[in-house]
Amino acid sequence: MSTLATQPSPAVPVADPTAKISKKILVLGATSGIAEATCRIWAAQGAQLFLIARNPEKLAAVAADLKTRGAAYVGTAVADLDDTDKHAELLANAVNSLTGMDIAYLAYGVLGDQAQAEQDFEQAAQILHSNFVAPVSLLTWLANFCVQRHAGVLAVISSVAGERGRKSNYLYGSSKAGLTAFLAGLRNRVDREGVTVLTIKPGPVATAMTAHMNIKKADVNKVAATIVKAIDAKQDNLYVPAIFQPIMFIIRNIPDRIFKKLNL
Amino acid sequence: MPLTTAEPDALVPATQAAPDPPAGQPQFQSWGRYPRYNAKVIPLNWQGDFPAALAGSHDSALPVGLGRSYGDVCLLKDGTLLQTTGMNRLIDFDPATGILTAESGISLAQILDFAVPRGFFLPVTPGTKYVTLGGAIANDIHGKNHEVAGSFGNHVPCFELVRSDGSRRLCSRTENPDWYAATIGGMGLTGLIPWAQLRLKPIVSRSIDYEGIQFHGIDEFLELKQKYHDVEYTVSWLDCVSTGKNFARGIFMLGEHSKIPGELKPSPEPKLVFPFEAPGFALNRVSVSMFNTVFFHKQGKAHVKAVHDYEPFFYPLDKVLRWNRMYGKNGLVQFQYAIPWEHAKEGTIAILREIAKSGLASFLAVLKAFGDIPSLGLMSFPTPGIMFALDFPIKPITFPLLQRLGDMTMEYGGRLYPAKDAAMTPLQFQTFYPEWQRFARFRDPMLTSSFWERVTDTAGANRSL
């Protein structure tokens, strides 16, 4: 019986502060499908990673994978990121553990249940809290940290769903619309301080979050590779796959007298 | 090139987005795309997802990977398929021993992407890299190095087995050895393998030192086999259409990992996808006969030497994703036997004559000798002797032919390969695998497959008697 003889040792060594060339990356929501695929690329590059997620078993599995793939350092913390009261302490510990931070990658969010949220405000408020309020709390701390150092990239996963509300997912969409607007304003404030804000707007990506959706989905590894490139290039906005840029241009510009009749 | 150890998949490789099936089509197909059954597909993304994913369900279930088995060993009509491909994390790698520990849904392609740049290679590989680690264990797959390395299970020091009742066992030769033997080659029926260890082998280059030698007839094949018995990789392509002086002509292909250090970069992503379902008449005696003649003479002279990258040597067909569409919408079946040395030659000649007579053209034919290293699985396919594999398009005359060929295999004391099968009768299966009833006691009561239901149907067995 028994035994996970092969589980990683919980005692993770401290990151090497002299390893200058290796990127120091803080990942929030590290067990999400897109975050994990992105981290595998960084791990293969020898990055130093600090991962935050809610489920300890999943977090341990992801951490062991990234360590094995070549990450120079993998630190972890288990936390429910909905709990904004803990954010300051959590982020301070994470950045201390990494001995600095070059990139913060925010992949934390929920899809929610649109049908339920239409009937139950508590549900709706929960979606808005996880996708908008909690990220604002995290980004406020992270942006101020970066502004003091005049450096850093804040890469945040929003969604094409935030471009225009649709009846099939307007609670998710409006939470992401709020996030996108917040990021635009934040970028406008901190760009002159040397801080990059990247708003990532994925279309549907084949991950656990979308497993039940019977629609065309993008390959998560290709999406992740595109995100890594956009971060390296210090881009402001990223539609991924790229085809969503013209698609969303059209969607945004359909007059409401027509749009309101559509089943989207 | 060696085409057939290719295991299959209905889905594109794990690294590719699977296009959604049209409405009303089964979501999960085996590589032969025959038979087709509806089943519910539940992804297992984390080790903790099993048996939790079965909670509240009374349907039977079957763990599946990339669906590269050809027939129904990876299908379960009206049941639940537990797809493991999202469970693809590495757990540990020890460069001193080459032992990789990983979740079972990782594909051999993903293992190669990790291992090759570090100077390691798979200990045994089939003709496609788009199979999962769990699937490779469950079918105890073999490769071109069977004579020197045995089958896949010989390189799996241990794994964990989780049953639908939640019990967990660490399995190795010394710990739970009966469960270890039942699960290697156990067709996914003994439980779920959340993770396994695999002993990789060191390489210094991506290159393979290759030799191709033309031969005519089984005697010449056996002479070459004898002469090159210590070469690591050997396999032969065989012309199954020609009769008369060209009967059983083929190319004996040899390879060894190059000893000269070379750049160990990862493989590029395949870009070609077979774009459409070929019409049923595309493969016929004339087109296959032409292909065979061209292929036989392509190397120009009777004996060539060359240096190839490992990709075209091991995975010539992986370059074209979804090549199974070439067989049209009806799909294909494969016939693959192993006949022990005692009757290997006469059996092979008799079966090849029967195939040539049938006119059921196919150019993906492979002939190989299995070596003496015993497989560790109770239900493993490899057995010392001659192994032969051939694809057939599905036509009305295909199934009567397969029945005859299966019976001939039985007469010559051989066996067929469940991972490639869609046609074995219960009598044939139970003759090929006399341990099947002992194996059945290790089956998880919640797990079964359409293959297992078919070949253990006792009413069916009586009918064929």
Interface residues (C-beta under 8 A of the other chain):
Chain A: M1 S2 T3 L4 A5 T6 Q7 P8 E57 K58 A61 V62 A64 D65 T68 R69 A206 A208 A211 N214 I215 K216 K217 A218 D219 N221 K222
Chain B: T15 Q16 A17 A18 P19 D20 P43 N45 W46 Q47 G48 G86 R89 L90 I91 D92 F93 T101 E103 F114 E160 S167 R168 R169 L170 W195 Q197
